[in-house]
Amino acid sequence: MNTQELFNVLEQNQDKSLLFEYAPNLLVGANYHITEVKHISIDSVDCGSQTDAWKETIIQLWESPSELGKTEFMSVYKALAILKKVGTIKPYTLDSEVKFEYSNATFHTAQQFVNDYEIKGNNLIIKLAIEKTACKAKETCGVSEELETVSSSEEPCCSPNGNCC
């Protein structure tokens, strides 16, 4: 989901509570705050020596220890107000991918993609997902789509003696 699509969903559901599902059936606590919005520009080179560039919006969620046990989630209206205020200070690139950065005591810090959203009663639930890393230069490096076992005598694509970079 890109930043504009997220804003559209939020605009259409301002009367709801905003919940985040960070893993199947696991919600970010009601004690969360939006603590930072990052406007990221990525300029990369993959293992096949190909360059790429793109932008991302990363919204950080943090659970306040002083509000443990809180049961009322932030309203979509309040979250949208926070995000709009950020946009007046640092404008968004609206076609950039949006991610949410989150962790808790049992879940490592991760930047998660918006996989989907769901309306359940008076709740807007943003469903987050972790995307696995992948070789972007599969053809150049000779990496098949299927997982395969590599013997220890073969050099992997991105090793010092491999066939990339």
C-alpha positions as CSV (number, residue, x, y, z in Angstrom):
1,M,0.0,0.0,0.0
2,N,1.3,3.4,-0.8
3,T,1.0,6.5,1.4
4,Q,-1.9,8.0,-0.5
5,E,-3.8,4.8,-0.3
6,L,-3.3,4.7,3.5
7,F,-4.5,8.3,3.8
8,N,-7.6,7.4,1.7
9,V,-8.5,4.5,4.0
10,L,-8.0,6.7,7.1
11,E,-10.1,9.6,5.6
12,Q,-12.9,7.2,4.9
13,N,-12.9,5.7,8.4
14,Q,-12.3,8.7,10.8
15,D,-15.1,7.6,13.1
16,K,-13.4,4.3,14.0
17,S,-10.6,3.1,16.3
18,L,-7.3,2.3,14.7
19,L,-5.8,-1.1,15.4
20,F,-2.7,-2.7,14.0
21,E,-2.3,-6.5,13.6
22,Y,1.5,-7.1,13.5
23,A,1.2,-10.9,13.2
24,P,-1.8,-13.2,12.7
25,N,-4.3,-12.5,15.6
26,L,-1.8,-10.3,17.5
27,L,-2.5,-6.6,17.9
28,V,-0.3,-3.7,18.9
29,G,-1.4,-2.7,22.4
30,A,-4.0,0.0,22.9
31,N,-1.2,2.0,24.6
32,Y,0.6,2.7,21.3
33,H,1.7,6.1,20.1
34,I,2.9,7.3,16.7
35,T,6.3,8.4,17.7
36,E,8.0,9.1,14.4
37,V,7.4,9.4,10.7
38,K,10.4,8.8,8.4
39,H,10.5,10.0,4.8
40,I,13.2,7.6,3.4
41,S,15.0,7.8,0.1
42,I,16.7,4.6,-0.8
43,D,19.5,4.5,-3.4
44,S,20.8,0.9,-3.8
45,V,23.0,-1.4,-5.7
46,D,22.1,-5.1,-5.8
47,C,24.4,-8.1,-6.0
48,G,24.1,-8.1,-9.8
49,S,25.5,-4.5,-9.8
50,Q,22.2,-3.0,-10.8
51,T,21.2,0.3,-9.3
52,D,17.7,1.2,-8.0
53,A,16.1,4.1,-6.1
54,W,12.8,4.5,-4.4
55,K,11.1,6.3,-1.5
56,E,9.3,4.9,1.6
57,T,7.2,6.4,4.4
58,I,7.8,4.6,7.7
59,I,5.5,5.2,10.6
60,Q,6.9,4.1,14.0
61,L,4.5,2.7,16.6
62,W,5.6,2.5,20.2
63,E,3.8,1.0,23.2
64,S,4.0,3.3,26.3
65,P,4.9,1.3,29.4
66,S,3.1,3.9,31.6
67,E,-0.2,3.1,29.8
68,L,-0.2,-0.7,30.1
69,G,-3.7,-2.0,30.5
70,K,-5.2,0.8,28.4
71,T,-8.2,-0.6,26.5
72,E,-9.2,2.3,24.2
73,F,-7.3,2.4,20.9
74,M,-6.3,5.7,19.2
75,S,-9.0,7.0,16.9
76,V,-8.4,7.1,13.2
77,Y,-9.3,10.8,13.4
78,K,-6.4,11.4,15.9
79,A,-3.9,9.3,13.9
80,L,-4.8,11.2,10.7
81,A,-4.4,14.5,12.5
82,I,-0.9,13.5,13.6
83,L,0.0,12.3,10.1
84,K,-1.4,15.5,8.5
85,K,0.6,17.7,10.9
86,V,3.8,15.8,9.9
87,G,3.0,16.5,6.3
88,T,2.9,20.2,6.9
89,I,6.4,20.0,8.3
90,K,7.9,17.5,5.9
91,P,5.8,16.8,2.8
92,Y,5.0,13.1,1.9
93,T,5.8,11.4,-1.3
94,L,2.3,10.1,-1.7
95,D,3.2,7.3,-4.1
96,S,5.9,5.9,-1.8
97,E,5.4,2.5,-0.1
98,V,4.2,2.9,3.5
99,K,5.5,0.7,6.3
100,F,5.0,0.5,10.0
101,E,8.0,0.0,12.3
102,Y,7.1,-1.8,15.5
103,S,8.5,-4.1,18.2
104,N,7.5,-5.3,21.7
105,A,9.0,-7.6,24.3
106,T,8.3,-10.7,22.3
107,F,8.5,-9.4,18.7
108,H,11.7,-8.0,17.2
109,T,11.8,-4.6,15.7
110,A,10.6,-4.8,12.1
111,Q,9.4,-2.5,9.3
112,Q,6.2,-4.1,8.1
113,F,4.3,-3.7,4.9
114,V,0.5,-3.0,4.9
115,N,-0.8,-6.3,3.7
116,D,-4.5,-5.4,3.9
117,Y,-7.1,-3.7,6.1
118,E,-10.4,-4.8,7.6
119,I,-13.3,-3.1,9.2
120,K,-14.7,-5.0,12.2
121,G,-17.4,-3.2,14.0
122,N,-16.1,0.2,15.1
123,N,-12.5,-0.8,14.4
124,L,-10.2,-0.2,11.4
125,I,-7.6,-3.0,11.6
126,I,-4.5,-2.4,9.5
127,K,-2.9,-5.8,8.8
128,L,0.8,-5.8,8.7
129,A,3.2,-8.3,7.3
130,I,6.9,-8.9,7.0
131,E,8.3,-9.4,3.6
132,K,11.2,-11.8,3.2
133,T,14.4,-10.6,1.6
134,A,15.2,-11.8,-1.9
135,C,17.9,-11.6,-4.5
136,K,16.9,-8.9,-6.9
137,A,19.5,-10.1,-9.5
138,K,18.2,-13.7,-9.8
139,E,18.9,-14.0,-13.5
140,T,22.3,-12.4,-13.3
141,C,23.3,-14.5,-10.3
142,G,21.7,-17.7,-11.6
143,V,19.4,-18.0,-8.6
144,S,16.4,-20.2,-9.2
145,E,13.0,-19.3,-7.9
146,E,12.8,-22.6,-6.0
147,L,14.9,-23.1,-2.9
148,E,17.7,-25.6,-3.6
149,T,20.4,-27.1,-1.5
150,V,23.9,-25.9,-2.4
151,S,26.8,-28.1,-1.7
152,S,29.6,-26.5,0.3
153,S,32.0,-26.8,-2.7
154,E,29.9,-24.4,-4.8
155,E,30.4,-20.6,-4.4
156,P,27.1,-18.7,-3.7
157,C,26.2,-15.8,-5.8
158,C,27.3,-13.1,-3.4
159,S,30.4,-14.7,-1.9
160,P,33.8,-13.2,-2.7
161,N,34.4,-15.8,-5.4
162,G,30.8,-15.9,-6.7
163,N,29.7,-14.8,-10.1
164,C,28.2,-11.4,-9.1
165,C,29.6,-8.0,-8.1
